[in-house]
Amino acid sequence: MITVIGFGSFGRKVVNFIKNKEPITIIDKDIDDTDDLIKEGVRVVVGDATNEEVLKKAEIDKADIVLILTNNSEVNRKIAENVCKLSPNSYKIARAIPGYPELYSGLDIDKVINILESGAKDIAKEVEDAKLKRKLMQLKSLLIEGKKKCLSSEKTEEEKKAPLLILTHINPDPDAIASAMALKTLAEKWGVDADIAYGGNIGYDENKAMINLLGINLLNIEDVNLNDYCVIAVVDTSVSKQLPVEIDEIDIIIDHHNSTDLTAKYMDIRPDVGATASILTQYLMELEMEPSRNLATALFYGIQADTDYFKREVSKLDFEAAAYLQGYIDASLLNMIENPEISTEVMEVLAKAIMNRKVVKGNIALAYVGEISNRDALPKAADFLLKMEGISTTFVFGIVGDEIHISARTKDLRLNLGEILSKAFGGGGHQTAAAAKIPLGIFKSVSDKEALRKLVEEAIRAKILEIIGIKEEEK
Ligand SMILES: [Mn+2]
């Protein structure tokens, strides 16, 4: 809530710039168009703001930002004193009065503005910045309070971990990892140490390359005891199902996704922004913090990855953040992250998938890749085959130890691969990507490779086609 005290000609101009963006309360002794203002959704309190009761009636303690804009020095001083007393946590902007340079001395006013130098539009911009400043003040005090709580706990020095634990969502992506890094850097600037933890897997070679090349230290949630920490932050998700572990109380959530079922003391969730990394970059910009090469590279890559190179769900802030980071990134590192080396084995599996593919109904490719040692190659092969002309669904399978592993991908919205692999082999996944594994069972005793290939290929293919509802003769 923004509270504007003093609704003269200047206050009026300022309100006109900000009224559709934020809930506003106006306080003045006399306002002639109260009804019109109320119609526009503005809250109006008529009264003398030098009177504490009037400020209380306006719920000044709940204000995020307070603007003190009357043109009278004595009145402004008195109001400022009362506002400092009744609303200590708000961000306070007060109007300078010519001839009174010391007007607000000794008071906790965050910004004094000179209306001869700045127009109403500048003040509106100031209000916009103040929202972020105020949020960051909250974030800082939450972290510092948390650290104090940790220090006063009965733990020995040995048992004490960092006060702050930053969690990414399960199977963290570059945006989540970069955002966690940035929040850790910010906390450390304020003297609060932090650890980062994740759950699930770090998939894709690009993500692994990012972590290795940038030297990011991520803890596996299984090695983390939540009780060791006093403040818990979650980045890049606000959905409980996406958390790596169940948490009773989250302190900080920073995210850009629409769906939210979690709450926290500090929440910055902006669905219009393309990446959480852009929000964290804005924090760094606001605090005039220069990111290290590694942090800048991570954030830049996170924004790129989430917006698909600034093509998808991209906002003005994403471009601004990227422009800021541009000056700090390491281009050769970024290039290495984007093009990680493909291992010989993965290359071989890709080749086999292409050579051995059998296409059914013109667009479903099934490929048996034989015995392999690294099952990560299967999803890559399934992704890779999907790039072939005319192919919209892929199933790649091979033998890993005593099991047959299957990985599937589709661009066809009519197929739900998670369901198909679940019905066929008890696997699981999403509509577009799924996996399953089944024991080799009696096939284990088949020692002839060619015979094994035939048996496995036939069995898997027949089952998949049966579930999709394609009869063998149709193929
Ligand atoms: Mn994201």
Boltz pocket constraint, residues with backbone or C-beta under 6 A from the ligand:
constraints:
  - pocket:
      binder: B
      contacts: [[A, 175], [A, 176], [A, 236], [A, 256], [A, 274], [A, 275], [A, 276], [A, 306]]
      max_distance: 6.0
